[in-house]
C-alpha cells in the first residue's frame, strides 16, 4: 500500500464549517453509537485518537488532534467529555472545532481519563475501548486501567468503523469539497514540476498551493522509477516524466489522486499512462450499489495483466473519508497492512467513497493514475470534477 510520511504537527487551515456539517449531524451519530453501546451492554466508551489516526474520535466530536492525541469519554447517558494532550491556553481554539462543551487539557490522558470515569460513577462499569489506530501510549493506557481495577474493559476497535463506511449527504458534500481542492492542486502542480528543479523546491510549492487552498494536511510521494517521500538533498531525477501521488485532508475528510506528468512527446510513457487511466476507469465501472467489492480487484487483474503484481504492491484501492485508508478494503491483506480493525462490507452501497489507483513500471519508468469516487445509483461519480 502507498504510505506517505504523516505530519508530526498538522499545520494547515483548521476550521469548522457548521453550515456544511452542523451539530445535528453529530447528534445523530451519537444516538446511533449509544444504541450500539446498549446492544453490547456497555455503560461507557473511551475513544482514542491522535494526529495520525483520528477518524473515530472525529466522527463523533468533529475534533481532530493537531499534535499528539486525546480521548473522548462517552457515557451511555449524559454529556460526553474530551481530554486532549494540549496546553490549557489551547483549549479556547480547540473548542471552536467541536460541539462538545466539556473539553479539558491534559498531559496524562490515561490518568485523567480514569479520574473522569470515576467522576461519572463509572469506576465499576463495563467500558469499551475504541483505539482503531492502536496509538494509545501504552504507559498511559496501563495507568488508566490500573486506576480502575473494577472496570470490565471490552475491546471495541471495530465499533465505529461500520458506521463511517456509508456517508451521509452532508459527509458526501464534505468529501466532494476535498476532491475539488485536490483537483485544483493536481492542475496547479504542473507549473512547478520541471526538470532540473530540486525535489524539495517542487514539493514546497505544491505544499504551499495546498495550504493556500485550505488543506489541513497533505501527503506527497513522487519519483521517476518509484514513489517515495521527497528528498531534501538531491535534485529531482526527472528525465521526461514524474509520477506523483497526492492525498489531501480538507475539513477533516480526505481525497486521493495519482498523476503522471509527462514533459516531452514520449509515446511509450504516454501509452502506459493512458493504460493506467483505462484500468482505473474499468475498476470505477464496478462501483454500483449492490456490486461486489471483489469485482474491483478482479477488473484490475484482468486489465493489468502482467503489470498486476507490481500494481497490487502499491494497492489498487480502498475506502476513503475521515481516514486516508478505511473500509471497504479490496482484500484482507490491504486492511491488515494499514492496521485497519475491519475489512468492511463485501457489497457496495450508495454513499460509499473509494480511492482507486493503477501504479506500475514499464521500461524502467513508473506511471500512476488514481482518482477518488462516490458510489451513486447511476454508478461511479468522480470526486475530482473536471
N, C-alpha and C positions, 0 to 999 in steps of 0.2 A: 504494500500500500504506500501511497505517497504521503510523506510526512514533511512538514516544514517546521523550522525552529519556532517555538512559540515565545511570545514576549514575556520577560520577567515582570514587566510593568506594561499594562495596557495604557497607552498614552494618546489614544485617539479621541475623537469627539464622543462625549457621553451625555446623552440627554434622554428624557422620556417624553415621547410624543403621545400625550394622553388622548388625543383625538384618534390616533391610529390604533392604539391598544389601551382602551380605558380600564378603569379599576373593575368594572363589571366583568370583564374578561377573566380577571384573576379570581374573582369571587366564584365564578362558575367552575374554575379549575379546583379551587379549594373545596367546594362542595363535592365534586366528583372524587377527589382524593379522600375526603373523610368518609364517603360511602365505602370506598375500598378498604380503608382502615377498619371500619366497623365489621366488614365481612371477615377480615383477618383477626379480629379481636384485639386490635392494637388500641392502647389508651393514648399513645402519642407517637410521633415520628420525628426523628432527628435527620435532617438533610444536610449533607456536607457538600460544599462546592468551593472551587478556587479559580484562579485566573486562567487555568488551563482547561479544567472540566467544570463548567458552571451550569450546564443545561438544566438539571433537575432543580437546583436552587432557584435559577432564574425563571423557570416555567411557573413556579408558584408565586414568587415575590417580585419579579421583574428586575431584581438586583443581580449584578454580576461583579465579582471581586476584581478590582483593577490591579491588585497586588495581594499575594498570599491567599488566605481563604477565610471561610466562615461557615456558620451553621444556622439553619432555621429550626426552631423547636415548634412543632405543630401538635398541640393537644387536640383530642377528638372534639372537644368543646372549648369555646373561649378563644381569646386573642392569641395570635401566634407572635413569636419573637425572633429577632435576628441578632446573632452575635458575630461581629466582624473583627478580624485581626487588623485593626486600624487604630490611629490615634483619636483621642476624643475630639480634637479640632476638625477631624474629617467627617464627623457624624452629620453635621448640617448638610453637607454636599451629598453624602450617601442617601439621606432621606429624600432628596429630590429624584432619586432613581427608583423608588419603591413606594408601594401603598401601605407597607407595614409601619405602624406607628411606633411600636416598641423595637427600636434599633439601638444596639449598645456596642461600644468599643470594648475590645478585649484583647489582651496579649496571650491569653491562655484559654482558648475556646473550649478545651476539654474540661478543665476545672470549673470554669464559669458556666459551662453548659450543664454540668452536674448540679450546680447551685440553682440554676434556673429551673431544672426539672423538680428539684426539691421545693422550690418556691411555689410551683404549681401543684404540689401534692402528688407528684408522680414518682416518688422515691421507691415505691413498691409496685410499680405499674409494669405492664407489658409494653415495651418500647421498641419500635422498629428503627433500624439504622439504614439510611439510603446514602451510599457513597459509591456511585456507579463508576467514578473515575479512580477509585481506590487511592485518593490523595490525602485522606485524613492523617496528619502526622501521628505515627504510632505512639510516641510518648504521651501526646495529648489524649488520644483515644483511650489508652490504657488508664490514664488518670481519671477520665470521666467514668469509665466502667468501675474502677476501684472505689470511687467515691459513692457508688450506687450499688452496693453488693446485693440488694434485694430486688433490683430491677431484672426482669426477664427480657434479655435482648434478642431481637429477631432480625436476621439479615434481610433487607428489603431493597437491594441494589437495583433489581429489575421492576420495582413497583411503579415508577413514574414513566419509564421509557415507553410502555404501550400507550399511555395517554398522549404522548408527544408525537406519535407516529403519523396520525392524520391531523392536518392543520385545519383550524377554523378559518372562517372568511377573513377575520382580522389578521390572523397569522399569515395567511397567504398574501395579503396585501403587503405585509412587512417583508416577506421573502422576495416578493416581486420588486420592492424598492431596493433591497440589497442587490438583486440582479441588475437593476437599472444602473446603479452606481458602478457595479463591476463592469458592465458593458462600456461605460464611459472610460473606465481605467484601461480596459483592453484596447480600445480605439486610440486613446491618448498615448499609450505606452510606445506606439510605433515611432513617434517622433524622437524618442530618447534612445531607442535601440539601434545603434550604428556601429559598424566595425571600427575597431581601434579604441573605443572608449573603455575605461575600466569598469569592471562589473559593479563595484560599489557605487560608481557615479550613476550608472543606469538604474540600479535598484533604489538609490536615494531619490532619484527623480520620480520613479514610479510610486515610491512610498509617499513622497510629498503630494503627488497628484491624488493618491487615495485619501490622505488626510484632508486635503482641500475639499474633497467630495463628501466628507463627513464620516469616513470609515473609523470604526472603533479599533479594528485590528486588521492586519493583512499578513498573508503567508505568500512567500515567493520562492520558487525553485526554478532554476533555469540552466541551460547549457546547450552545447552543440552535440555532445556524444552521450551525455547522461544528465538527468535532473539532479541538481544539488544546490545547497544553500550558496548564496553569492560569496565570492572571495573578496576580501578587503586588501589583498596584496597583488594579485595577478591581473593583467589586462584581460578583458573579456576575449575568449577564444572564439571568435565568430568569423567563419570563413564567408559563407553566403547565407547563413540562416541561424536562428536562435530559437530553441524550444522553451516555452515559458509556462509554468503552472502558477495560477493565481487563485487565492481564496480570500474573500473579504467578509468581515463582520460589520454589519451596519444595523443599528438599533437592535442589537443582540443576535440577529439572525445572519447566517452565513449563506453565501453563494459561491460557486466554484466555476472556474473555466480553465481551459488549456488552449494555447495558441502557438503556432509556429510562424515566426516572422521570417520571410524569405526576401533577400536583398537583391538577388540577381536572377536572371532567367534560367535557373537550374531546373530543367524539365523533370528530372528524376525525383528531386525533392518535392517539387510541386505535385507530381503524381502521387507520391507517398502521402502527402498532406491531404490531398483530395480523397484518397482511400480512407484515411483516418476519419475524415468527416462523414464519409459514406457508412463506415462501421457504426459510428455514434448515431447516425440517422436511423439505421436499422435497429439498433438497441432501443432508441426512443420510440420506434414504431410499436414496441411491445408494451408501452406504458398506457394500458387501457384498464378501466375498472373491471375487476373480475379476472384479469390476466394473471398468469403465473409469474412470480418473481424470477423463477429459474429460467424462464424463456428469454430473459435479458441476456444472461450469460451464454445461453445456447445460440442466440443470434450472433453474439460477438465471436464465439468459437467458429461458427460457420463462415462468417465474413472474413475473419483474420487469417484463417488457415495456418500457414507456417509461422505467422507472427503471434499466434495466440499465446504461446508460452511466455514470451517476453512481455506482452501486454498485460497478462494476468499478474505478473510480478508487481507491476505498478498499481494494480487494482483497476477493475473495469467500472465500478460504480457502487453506490450506497446511498442511503437516505441522507438528507442534509436539512438543517434547520437551526435550532439553538445550539446544536453540536455540529462541528465540521464533519464528523463521521457518526451517523446514527442509523437506526433501523428504518427501513428494511435493508439488510445486507444480502448480497447475492449468494453467499455461502458461509458456512461456519468458520472457515479459516480466516476470512476477512474480518469477521466480528471479533474473533479471538486475537487477531494481530493488533487491533486498536484498543483491546481491553474492554469491549462493549459487554454489558451484562446480559444482552438479549439479542438474538439474531433478527427477530422481527417476524412479521406475517409472511406467509408464503404466497398470499394472494394480494394483488394490488387493489387499492381503494381510491376513490376520488378524494382529492385533498392531500395525497402524499406528495412529497417533493424529493427528488433524487438528483444526484450528480452522476453523470456518465462520462467516460473518457476512453480514448484509444491512444496508447503510447507504445511505440515500437521503434526499432532501429533498422535502417536499411542502408547498406553500403557504408557503414560506419557513421551514419548521421541519424540523430534522434528526431522524431517528429511526435507531436502531441496535438490532439484536438479534444476538447472537453466542453461540456455545457451543463447547465442545471435546468431541470424541468419540473413542471407541475402535472400531476395526473388529473385530467378533466374528463367529463363524459364523452368528449369528442376525441380523446387521446392525449398525446403529449403536447404541452404548451411550454415553449422556451421561457425561462425566467430572465434571459438576457435579450430583450427585444431589440430588433434592428432599429 
